[in-house]
């Protein structure tokens, strides 16, 4: 069984279906022909998240029979991805959904019609230029990571031959401008807050510099800033696509599916002809398009307003997901866990994240309307965290914790104060912040040293707790004042917020001796 068989008239569809593979319900050749002639969507970034999510959503839309155009993928960074993960398989791939039950679902993704290298050194650039000049083109989108939106003075000064992704995109937008100032939506699908603004800032930077240098007319800049022509909507995306999983490879091999080799490029992109991803996914998009859009709502995309996208992002980052992850990371490291799926089976940890989410954070959540906060937390705790296929670790999540606490917990505390809510209801959030002082010591609950995860402030913060000793009966905890008054870390002075003394008391309990982390965590998670 090989993916390329599916483009043959004689392949054995029954064999695939009998082995649990969901096949495309549309005419692949017809979709490719329609897309080549009248493309509607180009996506930049050919990595695993694209194939597992945006391309899969379009595949679902095509399966309804209500749409007939695919997506053209363009790679701006690692061109070997095109050569090794797309071309040999005729742009087909297999999506393996990793269920929290430990089972898998298998779906062939055939919505990608072309895979192009987005750089003038390749012949593909001419094809991209032609596509950008097509009136039918409605949207370009991105999953290139937040770093992919970067630019610098050197690249801006290169003129019309930039190296960075957004410079290349701006050059292509200039071709669209010259073709008649055609409308287009520039849509980020990357996991970063206000992502449309990041794309917009980069595109504007290149265009304005080129206009200043006399390489393009000012009218090109005006075109990009005309929202009747070009828009940069926001979105919130959430789905985990880990590296190809050894267990998945073995399951596919047992089926007789031959396209299961791992691929590592010279730039260390890890991929395969198959993509494994968790079952839960969210894509909420600001509905601000100038030339129509592919009907991705047929595949589950939620279209809404910019304000609602922001509410969903705020819900996720400040209350219903990211803070729970950080709480698990801190206590997971202290309790010796090295896998999130194992940690959530711990009754005390499970109670910790449930009560932070449902009890302490929920009073300040603004319901965005399109996603229910209670259901969002429920899916996170009951489906996403226990998933045995997810190789995530508390150590990875604990990276850069000092840069995360102000958003993940400080915002909730600020809202308690601003709304006049009773801070006495805050127990486990202060306990988690106290756990951070114990984590910084780098000694776990059984007295074994561990290396805290990388953090730009790690040495500085460890020096603050250096005078503290685990198990010492008489010691001075006044050094904590220096830590918990840091507005740059917590978003506010926790003493001024009325929580400093409470957190200090928790720290004293956590430093009491071996086993104190477990006993304190158990006592407070079962107290109500």
C-alpha positions in Angstrom: 0.0 0.0 0.0 1.5 3.3 -1.2 0.1 6.8 -1.4 0.9 7.1 -5.1 -1.4 4.1 -5.8 -4.3 6.4 -5.1 -3.8 8.3 -8.3 -4.1 5.0 -10.3 -7.4 3.9 -11.7 -6.7 0.3 -10.6 -5.8 0.7 -6.9 -7.7 -1.6 -4.4 -9.8 0.9 -2.5 -11.5 -1.9 -0.6 -8.2 -3.1 0.8 -7.5 0.4 2.2 -10.9 0.8 3.7 -10.8 -2.7 5.3 -7.7 -1.6 7.1 -9.3 1.5 8.4 -8.1 4.1 6.0 -10.4 7.0 5.1 -10.0 7.8 1.5 -10.8 11.1 -0.4 -14.4 11.3 -1.5 -13.6 13.7 -4.3 -12.1 13.5 -7.8 -8.4 14.3 -7.1 -7.5 14.9 -10.7 -10.4 17.3 -11.2 -9.6 19.3 -8.1 -6.0 19.6 -9.2 -7.0 20.8 -12.7 -9.4 23.3 -11.3 -6.9 24.6 -8.8 -4.1 24.9 -11.4 -6.3 26.9 -13.7 -8.0 29.1 -11.0 -6.2 28.9 -7.7 -7.8 30.3 -4.6 -5.4 29.5 -1.8 -1.6 29.5 -1.4 -0.2 28.4 2.0 3.4 29.2 3.1 5.0 26.6 5.3 4.9 23.0 4.3 5.5 21.5 7.8 3.6 18.9 9.8 1.1 21.4 11.3 0.0 22.4 7.8 -0.7 18.9 6.6 -2.3 17.8 9.8 -4.6 20.8 10.1 -5.2 23.4 7.4 -4.8 20.9 4.6 -6.9 18.4 6.5 -9.7 20.9 7.0 -9.7 21.6 3.3 -9.8 17.9 2.6 -12.9 17.6 4.8 -14.5 20.5 2.9 -13.7 18.9 -0.4 -15.3 15.6 0.8 -18.6 17.4 1.2 -18.8 17.9 -2.5 -19.5 21.6 -2.0 -16.1 22.9 -3.1 -13.7 22.0 -5.9 -10.3 23.8 -5.3 -7.3 22.5 -3.4 -4.4 24.4 -1.7 -1.0 25.1 -3.2 1.8 24.9 -0.6 4.9 27.0 -0.8 8.0 26.5 1.3 10.2 29.5 2.2 12.8 27.9 4.5 13.5 24.2 4.2 13.3 23.3 0.5 14.1 19.7 1.2 10.6 19.3 2.6 9.3 19.7 -0.9 11.8 17.3 -2.4 11.4 14.6 0.3 7.9 14.9 1.8 5.8 16.1 -1.1 7.3 15.3 -4.5 7.9 11.6 -4.0 4.3 11.1 -2.9 2.7 13.3 -5.5 1.7 15.7 -2.7 -0.5 13.1 -0.9 0.0 12.4 2.8 -1.5 10.4 5.5 -3.0 12.0 8.6 -2.9 9.8 11.7 -5.1 11.2 14.5 -3.8 10.1 17.9 -6.8 9.4 20.1 -6.7 9.7 23.9 -8.0 6.1 24.0 -4.7 4.9 22.6 -6.1 4.1 19.2 -5.5 5.9 15.9 -7.6 7.1 13.0 -6.1 7.2 9.5 -7.1 9.6 6.7 -5.5 10.2 3.3 -5.0 14.0 2.7 -5.3 14.8 -1.0 -6.2 18.5 -0.9 -2.6 19.7 -1.7 -2.4 20.2 -5.5 1.1 21.6 -5.9 4.2 22.0 -3.7 6.5 24.8 -4.7 9.8 26.2 -3.5 9.3 29.9 -2.7 12.6 31.4 -3.8 13.7 33.0 -7.1 16.6 30.6 -7.4 14.0 27.9 -8.4 11.8 27.6 -11.4 8.8 27.4 -9.1 9.1 31.1 -8.5 7.7 31.8 -12.0 4.7 29.6 -11.1 4.2 31.5 -7.9 4.3 34.8 -9.7 1.7 33.6 -12.2 -0.5 32.4 -9.3 -0.3 35.8 -7.6 -1.4 37.5 -10.8 -4.6 35.4 -10.9 -7.8 37.2 -10.0 -9.2 33.9 -8.6 -6.6 34.0 -5.7 -8.4 34.7 -2.5 -6.1 34.0 0.4 -2.5 33.3 1.3 -1.8 31.9 4.7 1.1 30.9 6.9 2.3 28.3 9.4 6.0 29.4 9.5 6.2 29.9 13.3 6.5 33.2 15.0 10.2 33.4 14.1 9.3 33.2 10.5 7.8 36.7 10.6 11.2 38.2 11.5 13.2 40.6 9.4 16.2 42.8 9.8 18.0 45.8 8.3 20.2 43.6 6.1 17.3 41.9 4.5 15.3 45.1 4.1 18.4 46.6 2.3 18.6 43.7 -0.2 15.8 45.3 -2.2 13.6 43.0 -4.3 15.7 39.9 -3.6 15.0 39.3 0.1 15.9 36.1 1.9 13.3 36.2 4.7 9.8 34.8 4.2 7.9 38.0 4.5 10.2 39.8 2.1 9.5 37.1 -0.6 5.8 37.4 0.1 6.0 41.2 -0.3 7.7 40.7 -3.6 4.9 38.4 -4.7 2.3 41.0 -3.5 4.0 43.5 -5.7 3.3 41.3 -8.7 -0.3 41.2 -7.7 -0.3 45.0 -7.4 1.1 45.3 -10.9 -1.5 42.8 -12.3 -4.3 45.3 -11.5 -4.2 46.0 -7.7 -6.1 42.7 -7.2 -7.6 42.1 -3.7 -6.2 39.4 -1.4 -6.3 38.3 2.2 -3.1 37.6 4.0 -3.9 35.2 6.8 -1.6 34.0 9.6 -2.4 30.6 11.1 0.5 30.6 13.4 0.2 30.1 17.2 1.0 33.6 18.4 -1.1 36.3 19.7 -2.4 38.9 17.3 -0.7 37.0 14.5 -2.2 39.1 11.7 -0.4 42.1 13.0 2.9 40.4 12.9 2.5 39.5 9.2 1.3 43.0 8.5 4.2 44.7 10.2 6.7 42.7 8.2 5.0 43.3 4.9 4.7 47.0 5.5 8.4 47.2 6.6 9.6 45.7 3.3 7.2 47.7 1.1 7.9 51.0 2.9 11.7 50.5 2.6 11.4 49.6 -1.1 9.3 52.7 -1.7 11.9 54.8 0.2 14.7 53.3 -1.9 12.7 54.0 -5.1 12.3 50.4 -6.0 8.4 50.5 -5.9 5.9 53.3 -6.1 4.3 54.7 -3.0 1.0 53.5 -4.6 2.1 49.9 -3.8 2.3 50.8 -0.1 -1.1 52.5 -0.3 -2.5 49.3 -1.9 -1.2 47.2 0.9 -2.8 49.5 3.5 -6.1 49.7 1.7 -8.4 47.3 3.6 -10.7 47.1 0.6 -7.8 45.4 -1.2 -5.6 43.7 1.4 -6.4 42.5 4.9 -4.4 40.8 7.6 -6.9 39.0 9.9 -6.1 37.5 13.3 -6.6 33.8 14.1 -6.2 31.4 17.1 -4.9 28.0 16.3 -4.4 25.1 18.7 -3.3 21.6 17.7 -0.3 19.5 18.6 1.6 17.7 15.9 4.6 15.9 17.4 7.4 14.3 15.4 6.5 11.1 13.6 5.9 8.5 16.4 7.6 5.2 16.5 4.5 3.4 17.6 2.5 5.0 14.7 5.2 3.8 12.2 4.9 0.3 13.6 1.1 0.3 13.3 1.2 1.5 9.7 3.9 -1.1 8.8 1.7 -3.8 10.3 -1.1 -2.6 7.9 1.2 -3.0 4.9 1.4 0.8 4.5 4.9 1.2 3.0 5.2 5.0 3.1 6.3 5.2 6.7 10.0 6.2 6.6 11.2 9.0 8.7 12.6 12.1 7.0 15.2 14.4 8.5 16.4 17.3 6.3 19.8 18.9 6.6 18.1 21.7 8.4 16.8 19.2 10.9 13.1 19.3 10.0 11.6 16.0 11.1 8.8 14.7 9.0 7.5 11.7 7.2 4.9 10.8 4.5 2.5 10.5 7.4 1.7 13.1 10.0 0.6 12.2 13.5 -1.4 14.7 15.5 -3.7 14.9 18.5 -7.4 14.6 17.8 -8.4 17.9 19.4 -8.0 21.0 17.3 -9.2 24.6 17.1 -9.0 27.2 14.4 -10.8 30.5 15.1 -10.4 33.1 12.3 -11.4 36.7 11.9 -13.8 36.9 9.0 -12.3 39.8 7.1 -11.7 38.8 3.5 -11.6 41.0 0.4 -12.0 38.5 -2.4 -14.0 35.7 -0.9 -12.5 32.7 0.8 -12.3 28.9 0.7 -15.2 27.5 2.7 -13.1 26.1 5.5 -16.0 26.3 7.8 -17.2 23.1 6.1 -14.1 21.5 7.8 -14.7 23.0 11.2 -13.1 26.5 11.1 -14.9 29.0 13.2 -15.2 32.4 11.5 -15.9 35.4 13.7 -14.9 38.9 14.6 -11.4 40.2 15.6 -12.8 40.9 19.1 -13.9 37.3 19.5 -10.6 35.9 18.2 -8.9 38.0 20.9 -11.3 36.7 23.5 -10.6 33.1 22.5 -6.8 33.7 22.6 -7.1 35.4 26.0 -9.2 32.5 27.3 -6.6 30.0 26.2 -3.4 31.8 27.2 -4.4 33.4 30.6 -6.9 31.0 32.1 -8.0 27.8 30.4 -4.9 26.1 29.0 -1.5 27.7 29.3 -1.7 28.4 33.1 -2.6 24.7 33.6 0.4 23.6 31.6 2.7 25.8 33.7 1.3 24.5 37.0 1.9 20.9 35.7 5.4 21.8 34.6 6.5 23.2 37.9 5.1 20.4 40.0 5.8 17.7 37.4 9.5 18.6 37.6 9.4 18.6 41.4 7.7 15.2 41.6 10.0 13.5 39.0 7.6 13.2 36.1 9.1 13.2 32.6 5.9 12.7 30.6 2.7 14.9 30.7 0.4 12.0 29.9 1.7 10.1 32.9 1.6 13.2 35.2 -2.1 13.9 34.6 -2.9 10.4 35.9 -1.6 11.7 39.3 -4.7 12.5 41.4 -3.2 15.5 43.1 -1.9 17.0 39.8 -5.3 16.4 38.2 -7.1 18.1 41.1 -4.6 21.0 40.8 -5.3 21.8 37.2 -9.0 21.1 37.5 -9.4 23.5 40.4 -7.2 26.2 39.0 -9.2 26.1 35.7 -12.7 25.5 36.9 -12.7 27.3 40.2 -10.0 29.9 40.5 -9.6 31.1 36.9 -13.1 30.7 35.7 -14.6 33.8 37.5 -12.5 36.1 35.3 -13.0 34.2 32.0 -14.8 36.1 29.3 -16.9 33.6 27.4 -16.0 34.2 23.7 -19.3 32.7 22.6 -17.8 30.5 19.8 -16.0 28.1 22.3 -17.4 27.2 25.7 -14.7 27.7 28.4 -15.8 24.7 30.5 -15.8 22.4 27.5 -12.4 23.8 26.4 -10.9 22.9 29.8 -12.6 19.6 29.8 -11.2 18.6 26.4 -7.7 19.7 27.6 -7.8 17.7 30.8 -9.7 14.6 29.7 -8.5 14.2 26.1 -5.4 16.2 25.4 -3.3 15.8 28.5 -3.8 12.0 28.9 -3.1 11.2 25.3 -0.4 8.4 25.4 0.9 9.4 22.0 1.8 12.9 23.1 5.5 12.9 24.1 5.4 16.3 25.8 7.3 16.7 29.0 7.0 19.0 32.0 10.7 19.9 31.4 9.9 21.3 27.9 6.9 23.3 29.2 9.0 24.7 32.1 11.3 26.4 29.6 11.3 30.2 30.0 8.8 30.1 32.9 10.0 33.5 34.1 8.7 34.9 30.8 5.3 33.3 31.1 4.1 33.8 34.7 2.9 37.4 34.2 0.5 36.4 31.4 -0.5 32.9 32.7 -1.2 33.9 36.3 -0.6 37.7 36.7 -3.5 38.5 34.3 -5.9 36.5 36.4 -4.8 38.2 39.6 -5.1 41.6 38.0 -8.7 40.8 37.0 -9.5 39.7 40.5 -8.4 43.1 41.8 -10.0 45.1 39.0 -13.3 43.4 39.5 -13.2 43.4 43.3 -13.4 39.7 43.5 -12.5 38.0 46.8 -8.8 36.9 46.6 -9.4 34.5 49.4 -10.7 32.2 46.7 -7.1 32.0 45.3 -5.4 29.1 46.8 -3.8 26.9 44.1 -2.6 29.8 41.9 -0.6 31.2 44.9 0.6 27.7 45.7 1.8 27.3 42.1 3.7 30.6 42.3 5.2 29.3 45.6 6.1 26.1 43.8 8.2 28.2 41.5 10.5 29.2 44.3 10.9 25.5 45.2 11.5 24.6 41.6 14.2 27.2 41.3 16.2 25.3 43.9 16.7 22.5 41.5 16.0 19.7 44.0 13.0 17.4 43.6 10.7 16.1 46.3 12.9 13.1 47.2 16.0 15.3 47.5 17.5 14.5 44.1 19.0 17.4 42.2 17.6 18.2 38.8 18.5 20.8 36.2 15.8 23.5 35.7 14.8 24.1 32.2 16.5 26.9 30.1 15.3 30.4 31.1 16.9 33.8 30.5 16.6 34.7 34.1 17.4 31.3 35.6 20.8 32.2 37.2 19.5 35.5 38.5 16.4 34.0 40.1 18.3 31.0 41.5 20.6 33.3 43.3 17.6 34.8 45.1 16.6 31.5 46.6 20.2 30.4 47.1 20.1 31.1 50.9 17.1 28.7 51.4 17.7 25.1 52.4 15.3 22.2 52.2 14.6 20.8 55.6 16.3 23.5 57.6 14.3 24.2 60.8 15.4 27.7 61.3 16.0 29.9 58.3 15.2 33.4 57.0 12.7 33.5 54.1 13.0 37.3 53.7 14.8 36.8 50.4 11.4 35.9 48.9 10.4 39.6 49.1 12.9 40.2 46.3 11.4 37.5 44.1 7.7 38.0 44.6 7.8 41.8 44.3 9.1 41.5 40.7 6.6 43.0 38.4 8.6 42.0 35.3 8.1 38.4 36.3 4.6 38.2 37.8 3.0 41.2 36.1 2.5 42.9 39.5 4.0 43.2 42.9 2.4 40.2 44.7 2.8 41.9 48.1 0.9 45.0 46.8 -1.7 42.6 45.5 -2.2 41.2 49.0 -0.8 37.7 48.1 2.9 37.9 49.0 2.5 36.7 52.6 0.3 33.8 51.6 2.8 32.7 49.0 5.6 33.0 51.5 3.8 30.7 53.9 3.3 28.2 51.1 7.0 28.4 50.2 8.0 27.6 53.9 5.8 24.5 53.8 7.3 23.4 50.4 10.8 23.7 51.8 10.0 21.8 55.0 11.8 18.6 53.9 11.7 15.5 51.7 8.2 14.7 50.7 6.9 18.2 51.5 5.9 19.0 47.9 3.6 15.9 47.7 2.1 16.5 51.2 1.4 20.2 50.6 0.0 19.6 47.2 -2.3 16.8 48.4 -3.5 18.8 51.4 -4.5 21.9 49.4 -5.9 20.2 46.4 -8.2 18.1 48.6 -9.1 20.9 51.0 -12.3 21.9 49.1 
